[in-house]
Amino acid sequence: MAPVEEQREIARLLNEYFSWITSAERALASALGSQESLDQATLAKAFRGELVPQDPNDLPASVLLERIQAAKEQGSNDRTARGRQRRARQEK
């Protein structure tokens, strides 16, 4: 067994360290809560186009979406035509 004075000093240090750990846990919990709010705010800004300066020469998203849809439809038509050609060759 350690002398009583040494035991008291060890207990005092442990209490000090536990206090510091508790404080660090609270700070971490607070930071995590802030992070969630920041993540949501960042996503909202991204969807509004506010993260970077916008190029006035860029096309609106609606035009890009229309182009994508048209390309998908064209690809679908191309695949359908190829499938018909393949079936026609197989039937011969």
KAKABEL-V697211 format. One record per residue. N is the residue number from 0. RES is the residue in three letters. PSI is psi as a letter, one per 40 degrees, with the letter a starting at -180 (none if undefined). Layout:
BEGIN
{{N | RES | PSI} {N | RES | PSI}}
END
This chain:
BEGIN
{{0 | MET | h} {1 | ALA | i} {2 | PRO | i} {3 | VAL | d} {4 | GLU | d} {5 | GLU | d} {6 | GLN | d} {7 | ARG | d} {8 | GLU | d} {9 | ILE | d} {10 | ALA | d} {11 | ARG | d} {12 | LEU | d} {13 | LEU | d} {14 | ASN | d} {15 | GLU | d} {16 | TYR | d} {17 | PHE | d} {18 | SER | d} {19 | TRP | d} {20 | ILE | d} {21 | THR | d} {22 | SER | d} {23 | ALA | d} {24 | GLU | d} {25 | ARG | d} {26 | ALA | d} {27 | LEU | d} {28 | ALA | d} {29 | SER | d} {30 | ALA | d} {31 | LEU | d} {32 | GLY | d} {33 | SER | d} {34 | GLN | d} {35 | GLU | d} {36 | SER | d} {37 | LEU | d} {38 | ASP | d} {39 | GLN | d} {40 | ALA | d} {41 | THR | d} {42 | LEU | d} {43 | ALA | d} {44 | LYS | d} {45 | ALA | d} {46 | PHE | d} {47 | ARG | e} {48 | GLY | f} {49 | GLU | e} {50 | LEU | d} {51 | VAL | i} {52 | PRO | h} {53 | GLN | h} {54 | ASP | h} {55 | PRO | e} {56 | ASN | e} {57 | ASP | i} {58 | LEU | i} {59 | PRO | i} {60 | ALA | d} {61 | SER | d} {62 | VAL | d} {63 | LEU | d} {64 | LEU | d} {65 | GLU | d} {66 | ARG | d} {67 | ILE | d} {68 | GLN | d} {69 | ALA | d} {70 | ALA | d} {71 | LYS | d} {72 | GLU | d} {73 | GLN | d} {74 | GLY | d} {75 | SER | d} {76 | ASN | d} {77 | ASP | d} {78 | ARG | d} {79 | THR | d} {80 | ALA | d} {81 | ARG | d} {82 | GLY | d} {83 | ARG | d} {84 | GLN | d} {85 | ARG | d} {86 | ARG | d} {87 | ALA | d} {88 | ARG | d} {89 | GLN | d} {90 | GLU | d} {91 | LYS | none}}
END
